[in-house]
Amino acid sequence: MNLLFIGDVVGKGGREAVRLLVPELRREFNCQFVIVNAENSAAGSGLTSGCARELLESADVLTSGDHVWDQRGFDAEIDRFDRVLRPANLQKGQPGRGWGVYRNPAGGEIAVINLQGKVFMRESAYNPFETVERILAEELPKSVKSIFVDFHAEATSEKLAMGYLLDGRVTAVLGTHTHVPTADALVLPGGTARQTDVGMTGAATSVLGRDVKDVLYKFTTGMPNRLAVVEKGPIRLDGTVVSYDYLTGRATDIRPVSREITI
């Protein structure tokens, strides 16, 4: 089986790139399932129900991260979507779900677990290592062998550690949040595919999807200012294809992919 995982979608341009490129990538890599991190899909920060519905026309599951509640009202809407996840290690009183089990149209089941890091992150969350141990030991059905983890975290060390912790226990640990793809995609000895960060789906000429001149002004002056999302022009989609044995859940290959399209 092949699964396509797409890095942080930024704004309308990113959503349009998903709509236009995912069907092509499904065919090219014979992908039966698609996971998209959508936490920056609404104007560059957070999700809305409209953005979720739009992306779910191309993706099977949406994950998120520390910006999941940035759009007002989505906290009251997320429970309508059983295919939209928020980090599992957020406080228990928060709405939504942190993991789910989904039917793969080509056969078998896929578990998706969404986690948020703690190191250098702006908001507190429970320990992601303890949280994933609990999910695997007490909550996830033992019959599910194919398990994919979106670890939305800042520090590469934290992401690397999560990969080693879960090696041989999950199919893949794929990092999001920093928007810059890393050159460390590999299958660990126990059969878990790992990449520290998959990258982003947003403007190719930008700083993490934001207007270059706005970001430069902030860095060079130290003054706060609005960072506009770049919605037009070349949009780059970063993703990773994981090949795996659905009977054992062991990954056999991981291939980063990147495509560019003009919106």
PLY file of the C-alpha trace (Angstrom):
ply
format ascii 1.0
element vertex 263
property float x
property float y
property float z
element edge 262
property int vertex1
property int vertex2
end_header
0.00 0.00 0.00
1.04 3.61 -0.55
-0.06 6.58 1.57
0.46 10.24 0.67
1.05 12.69 3.52
0.96 16.41 2.68
2.66 19.10 4.77
1.00 22.18 6.29
-1.48 23.74 3.85
-1.25 27.55 3.92
-4.22 29.63 2.82
-6.36 29.54 -0.29
-3.38 28.98 -2.58
-2.40 25.89 -0.64
-5.95 24.56 -0.70
-6.11 25.08 -4.45
-2.80 23.25 -4.93
-4.20 20.30 -2.97
-7.32 20.26 -5.16
-5.35 20.35 -8.38
-2.33 18.19 -7.54
-3.57 15.45 -5.20
-5.53 13.52 -7.86
-2.42 13.54 -10.04
-0.19 12.39 -7.17
-2.65 9.63 -6.23
-2.34 8.25 -9.75
1.41 8.75 -10.09
2.29 6.99 -6.84
-0.73 4.66 -6.69
-1.74 6.10 -3.30
-4.83 4.62 -1.70
-5.03 7.07 1.24
-4.16 10.75 1.73
-3.53 12.65 4.98
-3.26 16.45 4.89
-2.12 18.75 7.69
-4.63 21.59 7.39
-3.97 23.78 10.42
-2.98 26.85 8.36
-5.57 26.39 5.62
-7.89 29.29 6.59
-6.19 32.57 5.68
-2.89 31.12 6.89
-3.93 30.32 10.45
-6.43 27.73 11.67
-9.34 25.95 10.00
-12.97 26.65 9.24
-15.72 24.19 8.43
-15.68 25.44 4.84
-11.95 24.83 4.47
-12.30 21.40 6.04
-15.07 20.38 3.64
-13.07 21.68 0.68
-9.92 19.76 1.61
-11.82 16.57 2.44
-12.86 16.38 -1.20
-9.20 15.53 -1.92
-7.99 14.05 1.39
-9.14 11.15 3.53
-8.08 12.68 6.88
-7.05 16.16 8.02
-4.63 16.74 10.90
-3.79 19.99 12.67
-1.61 21.53 15.38
-1.15 24.54 17.63
-3.24 26.83 15.38
-6.29 24.56 15.33
-8.48 27.06 17.26
-7.25 30.26 15.59
-10.44 30.71 13.56
-13.33 31.77 15.79
-16.10 29.20 15.99
-14.21 26.15 14.78
-14.20 24.75 18.31
-17.98 24.45 17.99
-17.72 22.86 14.53
-14.92 20.30 14.74
-17.12 17.57 16.24
-19.12 17.54 12.98
-16.06 16.11 11.22
-14.96 12.61 12.15
-12.11 12.92 9.63
-10.60 16.08 11.14
-8.19 15.63 14.05
-6.70 17.97 16.62
-3.63 17.08 18.72
-4.42 14.21 21.08
-2.37 15.73 23.90
-4.37 18.94 24.23
-6.30 19.42 27.46
-9.08 16.87 27.85
-11.83 19.47 27.95
-11.14 20.63 24.40
-13.49 19.44 21.65
-12.60 17.11 18.82
-10.61 13.90 18.71
-6.87 13.27 18.61
-6.85 9.98 16.74
-9.12 7.86 14.60
-9.31 4.58 12.73
-10.38 4.74 9.09
-11.17 2.21 6.42
-8.66 2.10 3.58
-10.67 1.78 0.33
-8.02 -0.62 -0.98
-8.20 -2.86 2.08
-7.47 -2.86 5.79
-7.69 -0.11 8.38
-5.49 2.92 9.03
-5.07 4.63 12.38
-4.04 8.29 12.34
-2.70 9.87 15.54
-2.19 13.65 15.81
0.30 14.91 18.42
1.72 18.32 19.33
5.22 18.94 20.62
6.15 20.86 23.77
9.66 22.18 23.06
9.59 25.82 21.84
5.83 25.65 21.20
3.79 28.69 22.12
1.05 26.81 23.96
1.25 24.11 26.56
0.13 20.57 25.88
0.39 17.32 27.76
3.49 15.20 27.28
3.17 13.76 23.74
5.33 10.74 24.59
3.08 9.73 27.49
0.00 10.44 25.38
1.01 8.22 22.48
2.01 5.43 24.86
-1.47 5.53 26.38
-3.19 5.54 23.00
-1.21 2.56 21.77
-1.53 0.57 25.00
-5.08 1.36 26.10
-7.16 2.95 23.35
-6.20 1.86 19.86
-7.63 -1.52 18.81
-4.90 -4.15 18.66
-6.23 -5.35 15.33
-5.10 -2.12 13.62
-1.59 -2.60 12.26
-1.13 0.45 10.02
-0.59 3.50 12.25
0.49 6.94 11.05
1.55 9.71 13.44
1.56 13.42 12.57
3.91 14.96 15.15
3.34 18.71 14.94
6.44 20.04 16.69
9.15 22.69 16.47
12.29 20.94 17.69
13.99 18.40 15.45
15.34 16.65 18.54
11.82 16.06 19.86
10.69 14.69 16.50
13.71 12.42 16.18
13.12 11.09 19.68
9.48 10.33 18.88
10.55 8.36 15.81
12.93 6.22 17.84
10.38 5.70 20.61
7.82 4.39 18.14
10.13 2.47 15.81
8.60 -0.92 15.13
5.33 0.09 16.79
3.82 2.40 14.17
4.06 2.62 10.40
5.31 6.21 10.17
6.16 9.27 12.27
5.92 12.35 10.05
6.78 15.82 11.32
4.92 19.04 10.57
4.92 22.67 11.77
8.23 24.17 10.58
7.12 24.32 6.90
10.62 23.40 5.65
11.12 19.84 4.34
14.02 17.97 5.89
16.44 15.64 4.12
16.20 12.84 6.66
13.44 10.61 5.33
14.25 6.97 6.02
12.84 3.69 7.27
14.14 2.95 10.77
15.42 -0.56 11.65
12.12 -1.61 13.21
10.11 -0.75 10.09
8.87 2.75 10.93
9.20 5.47 8.27
10.34 8.82 9.64
10.82 12.34 8.33
11.46 15.22 10.74
9.37 17.65 8.69
7.41 17.04 5.53
7.31 20.74 4.57
4.40 22.93 3.52
1.93 23.53 0.74
2.08 27.24 0.10
3.70 30.00 -1.93
7.07 29.02 -3.35
8.32 32.62 -3.06
7.54 33.36 0.56
8.75 32.92 4.11
6.71 29.96 5.39
3.83 31.05 3.16
3.95 34.72 4.24
4.84 37.79 2.17
8.62 38.23 2.02
8.65 42.03 2.46
6.36 41.81 5.51
8.59 39.24 7.16
11.76 41.16 6.34
10.27 44.32 7.88
9.55 42.44 11.09
13.03 40.89 11.25
14.94 44.05 10.34
13.01 46.50 12.53
11.80 44.31 15.36
8.39 45.94 15.01
5.16 43.91 14.96
3.21 43.92 11.72
0.64 41.89 9.85
2.17 39.07 7.80
0.06 38.68 4.68
-0.39 35.21 3.20
0.81 34.85 -0.39
-2.10 33.30 -2.29
-1.07 33.75 -5.95
1.84 32.79 -8.15
3.83 29.55 -7.94
2.53 27.34 -5.13
4.70 24.45 -3.94
3.20 21.26 -2.53
5.47 19.26 -0.25
4.54 15.72 0.65
5.85 12.26 1.40
4.77 8.88 0.07
5.07 5.98 2.50
4.93 2.41 1.18
3.96 -0.23 3.72
2.67 -3.76 4.24
-0.88 -3.40 5.53
-0.82 -6.89 7.05
2.09 -6.05 9.37
2.05 -2.26 9.40
5.77 -2.14 8.61
6.98 0.56 6.22
9.10 -0.53 3.27
9.92 2.85 1.68
9.53 6.60 2.14
9.83 9.09 -0.72
9.53 12.87 -0.29
7.76 14.54 -3.21
7.42 18.18 -4.24
5.36 19.74 -6.99
4.81 23.32 -8.11
1.79 24.87 -9.78
0.88 28.44 -10.69
-2.37 29.68 -9.17
0 1
1 2
2 3
3 4
4 5
5 6
6 7
7 8
8 9
9 10
10 11
11 12
12 13
13 14
14 15
15 16
16 17
17 18
18 19
19 20
20 21
21 22
22 23
23 24
24 25
25 26
26 27
27 28
28 29
29 30
30 31
31 32
32 33
33 34
34 35
35 36
36 37
37 38
38 39
39 40
40 41
41 42
42 43
43 44
44 45
45 46
46 47
47 48
48 49
49 50
50 51
51 52
52 53
53 54
54 55
55 56
56 57
57 58
58 59
59 60
60 61
61 62
62 63
63 64
64 65
65 66
66 67
67 68
68 69
69 70
70 71
71 72
72 73
73 74
74 75
75 76
76 77
77 78
78 79
79 80
80 81
81 82
82 83
83 84
84 85
85 86
86 87
87 88
88 89
89 90
90 91
91 92
92 93
93 94
94 95
95 96
96 97
97 98
98 99
99 100
100 101
101 102
102 103
103 104
104 105
105 106
106 107
107 108
108 109
109 110
110 111
111 112
112 113
113 114
114 115
115 116
116 117
117 118
118 119
119 120
120 121
121 122
122 123
123 124
124 125
125 126
126 127
127 128
128 129
129 130
130 131
131 132
132 133
133 134
134 135
135 136
136 137
137 138
138 139
139 140
140 141
141 142
142 143
143 144
144 145
145 146
146 147
147 148
148 149
149 150
150 151
151 152
152 153
153 154
154 155
155 156
156 157
157 158
158 159
159 160
160 161
161 162
162 163
163 164
164 165
165 166
166 167
167 168
168 169
169 170
170 171
171 172
172 173
173 174
174 175
175 176
176 177
177 178
178 179
179 180
180 181
181 182
182 183
183 184
184 185
185 186
186 187
187 188
188 189
189 190
190 191
191 192
192 193
193 194
194 195
195 196
196 197
197 198
198 199
199 200
200 201
201 202
202 203
203 204
204 205
205 206
206 207
207 208
208 209
209 210
210 211
211 212
212 213
213 214
214 215
215 216
216 217
217 218
218 219
219 220
220 221
221 222
222 223
223 224
224 225
225 226
226 227
227 228
228 229
229 230
230 231
231 232
232 233
233 234
234 235
235 236
236 237
237 238
238 239
239 240
240 241
241 242
242 243
243 244
244 245
245 246
246 247
247 248
248 249
249 250
250 251
251 252
252 253
253 254
254 255
255 256
256 257
257 258
258 259
259 260
260 261
261 262
